[in-house]
């Protein structure tokens, strides 16, 4: 059984060096169970500055959240035109307690609806609740397995609850909304724009609902990483 705090071949990772820039990469291979082979990542076509004995922060993501470890550069390999770094783990991966999950920048259509007491006990994910009035149709700014950031014209008190209808598919006519309850944990007005940013923390969701959102976030993250790599290769 795969363990959340173990790195595996194919894992998408973030590497952070001394300049705090985040580089996207992937675990290509594990050598002798101690060395992790990673293609030297690039940003705007410029390779990440890495040298033997440099230490970097490595972040990887699981459904349960994100994990952080420190790695040391043990050496390099070259395969054709590609250059790879061999990383040695110097600290045990620990789950990041500051934020439970990776937040994906994503514009999804969301309908903010009235919340009825104990509504979360009746929700299992996809469906429709036609009798619940829609207060506002808007879009998301980011989403994670723990919550969603929304652009809204409404004002919110912290702790206010809403039913959220999230349309994960752009072909709205072919899909039912994903139903989940959210509680306002962050509210930031944008002066002069008439718009606000509200952060909604999900609550009352089932394990299957968490897994669905987590799969969406991870799949979209991988797509974004692949697109960035294609752009860099084309430069």
N, C-alpha and C positions, 0 to 999 in steps of 0.2 A: 504494500500500500504506500502511495506517495505521501510524504510528510511535508507539511507547509514550510518548515524551516530548513529544507534541504534544496540546494540548487541542482537542477537537472538539465541535460542537453536539450536545447531548444527554448529555454527560458528567455523571455525578453527582459532586459535589465537596463537600469540607468547607472552610468558611471559619473562620478563627480570628483574632479581634481582640485588642486589647490586654488584655482581661480573661481571655483564654485559654478562653473558652467556645467550643464547637464548634457551628457552624450548618450544617445540611444545605441544599444548593442544587443548581442545575443550570445548565449553560451553555445559555442560550436562543438565542443568536445570536452571530456574530462579525462585527463591523462594520469594514470596510476592512482586514481581516486583522490589526488591531492592538488593537481594543477588544472585550472580552468582555462580553456582556450577560447579567446574572444577576439573577433576581428577588430582591429584598431578603428574606433569610430571617428567620424568626421563631422564638423559643423561648418556649413557654408563652404564645403570642399577642403577645409583645413583639418588635418588629422589632429586628434587629441594629443597634446604633448605628454608623452610617457617615456620614462627612462627606467632602467633596471634599478630596483630597490625603492622606487617611488611607491607611496601608499595612496590609495584612492578609496572613496566610499562607493559601495555597490548596493543598489536598491533593487529588489525584485518583489513581484506582486502575487498575491494569492487571494482566494475568495474571502479569507479571514482578515485580510489587510495587507499592509506592505511590511517587508522585512529589510533590515539594514545590517550590513557587515562591512568590515574593513579588509581590503585586499592589498597585497604587495606584488609588484611586478617582478617576476622571477626571470623573465627572459622574453625572447621574441622568436617567431618563426615566419618564414615567407613561403607562400604557396603561389607560384606564378607571380602575378602582379599584386596579390593581396598580402597584407602584413597582419600578423596575429600576435597578440600579447598572451603570455602565460601568466596567470594570476594565482597567487597562493593566498589562502584565507588565513588571516591573522587574528580574527575575532569571530566568535560564534554568532550566527545571524540572530538578531533580536527583533521582535515585532515592534513596530513604531507605535507608541501609545499616544502620540500627539494627535494623530488623525488616523482613523481606522481603515481608510481605503484610498486608493488612487482616485483622483478626481479628473474625469475626462471632459475636456471642452467639447460640448455637443449642443447643437441647436435642434431641439425636439419640440413639436407642438404639444402644449400642455393646457388642459382645461382645469381651472381652479374652481372647485365646487364647495358647496356648503357641507359642513361636517355635522353628523348626527352622532350623539353619544354612543359609544361602544360599536361604532360602524366597523372598526378594524377587525372585529371578531368574525365578521361575515365575508371578508374579502379573501380571495385565494389567488389573485393575479388578474388574468384577462377576464373581461366580462363587460357589462354595461349596467348602469344604474340610472335609468331614464327619469325616475321621479325626483332625482336630486337636481336642484337648480344650479346652472353654471353661472358663476359670478364673474369670470373673466377667462378669455382665451388668449394665451400668451406663448412665449417660448422659453426654453431653458438656456442657461449660460454654461452650466457644467453639471455633471451627474456622477455619483459614486454609489456603491452598494449601501451607503449609510444615509444619503440625502441628495438633494438637488438644489441648484441655484436658479432662481427665476427672475425674469424682468417683469415688473408689474406696475400698474397705475395705482394700485391700492396701497393703503398704509396698513401696517401690521404691528400689533403688540407682540413682544416676545412671549412665546407659549401658545399663541393662537393656533388652532387646528383647522385643517382643511382636507377634503378629499381631493386627490389629484388623479386626473385621467391623462396618462402619458401615452402618446402615439409614437411607438418605436419605429414604425414603418412609415415612409413618406407616402405610400399608397394607402391613404387613410380609408378609402372606401372598401378596401379588402381586408381590413383588420379591425378587431375590437380594441378599445383602449385598455392599457394596463392600469388597474386600479390599485391605489395605495394611499395610505394616510400620511400626512406630513404635519409637522409642528414647527412654527417659526422660531429659529434660534439665532438668526442674524437679520438685521434690517438696516439698509444703507440707502438714504435718499440721494438722488442725483440732482443737485440744485439747478433750477432753470430749465430742466428737461421735462418735468412732469412725470418722470419715470423713477422707479425705485428698484433696488436689488434686494431680494429676500431669499434667505437660505432656509430651506425646509428639511428638517431631519425626519426620515422615515420612522414610523413606529407601528407595532402590531403586525408586522409582516411575517409570513411563514418562511421556513427554510427554503422551500421551492421558489418563493418570490425573490429571496436574496440571491439564490443561485442564478435565476434568470437575469437579474440586473447585472450581476458580476460577470456572466458570460458576455453580455452585450458590451460592457465596459472594456473587458479584455480583448474582445474581437475588434472593437473600434480602435483601441490603442494600437493593436498590431497593424491594422490597415493604415493608420496615420504614420506609424514608424516606417512601413514599407513605402508609402508615398514620399516621405522625406528622403529616404535612401535613393529612390528613383530620380528625384530632383537633383540630389547631390551627384549621382553618377552622370547625369546629363550635363553637368556644368563643366 
